[in-house]
Amino acid sequence: MAKTLEISIRCLHCKQWFPSPIFFSNSESFDTSTLFNNTTDCPHCKKVTGCNKDNFRAKFEDGGFLGTKT
């Protein structure tokens, strides 16, 4: 299990990256999680944006993950 270094969200409106309000302690818990229908406020454009694996960028000690919409 690789330790999580950073998880970021890319706003679906303004396309800016910001720290995720959802955090996983390691890559295994991230890999096995199901994120669906989560939202958060973008600190840049102030709009509500999705907060799901589609627009996640996660960095782990042994690699990373980039969502399909990022």
PLY file of the C-alpha trace (Angstrom):
ply
format ascii 1.0
element vertex 70
property float x
property float y
property float z
element edge 69
property int vertex1
property int vertex2
end_header
0.00 0.00 0.00
1.51 3.25 -1.15
0.91 6.36 0.93
-1.15 9.16 -0.64
0.86 12.30 -1.31
-1.78 14.53 -2.90
-5.31 14.43 -4.33
-6.59 17.27 -6.48
-9.85 18.02 -8.28
-10.12 19.73 -11.66
-13.14 22.01 -11.83
-15.49 20.97 -14.63
-16.28 24.65 -15.30
-13.07 26.70 -15.12
-10.64 23.72 -15.45
-8.50 24.90 -12.50
-6.96 22.37 -10.07
-7.53 22.59 -6.31
-7.05 20.29 -3.27
-9.70 17.63 -2.92
-12.02 17.68 0.12
-12.03 13.86 -0.15
-8.81 12.16 0.92
-7.61 8.56 1.04
-4.70 7.45 3.18
-3.28 5.02 0.61
-3.58 3.83 -2.98
-5.45 0.65 -2.07
-8.31 2.51 -0.37
-8.47 4.88 -3.35
-8.50 2.02 -5.87
-11.32 0.19 -4.10
-13.48 3.27 -3.46
-16.56 4.13 -5.47
-17.07 7.85 -5.80
-20.41 8.84 -7.26
-22.42 12.05 -7.27
-20.07 14.00 -4.99
-19.83 17.76 -5.38
-17.78 20.60 -3.95
-17.43 24.34 -4.46
-14.56 25.43 -6.68
-12.42 28.02 -4.86
-11.58 29.66 -8.21
-14.91 30.19 -10.01
-17.18 29.50 -6.97
-19.39 27.09 -8.95
-20.41 23.65 -7.72
-18.38 21.00 -9.52
-18.23 17.23 -9.51
-15.80 15.61 -7.10
-15.45 12.12 -8.52
-12.72 9.90 -9.95
-13.45 11.32 -13.42
-11.79 14.62 -12.50
-9.33 13.43 -9.82
-5.56 13.62 -9.91
-3.97 11.51 -7.19
-0.27 11.11 -6.43
0.96 8.14 -4.43
4.45 7.10 -3.31
4.54 4.52 -6.10
2.73 6.36 -8.91
-0.47 8.18 -9.65
-3.96 8.29 -11.09
-5.48 10.72 -13.60
-9.24 10.70 -14.19
-10.85 10.42 -17.61
-12.17 14.01 -17.72
-8.98 15.73 -16.55
0 1
1 2
2 3
3 4
4 5
5 6
6 7
7 8
8 9
9 10
10 11
11 12
12 13
13 14
14 15
15 16
16 17
17 18
18 19
19 20
20 21
21 22
22 23
23 24
24 25
25 26
26 27
27 28
28 29
29 30
30 31
31 32
32 33
33 34
34 35
35 36
36 37
37 38
38 39
39 40
40 41
41 42
42 43
43 44
44 45
45 46
46 47
47 48
48 49
49 50
50 51
51 52
52 53
53 54
54 55
55 56
56 57
57 58
58 59
59 60
60 61
61 62
62 63
63 64
64 65
65 66
66 67
67 68
68 69
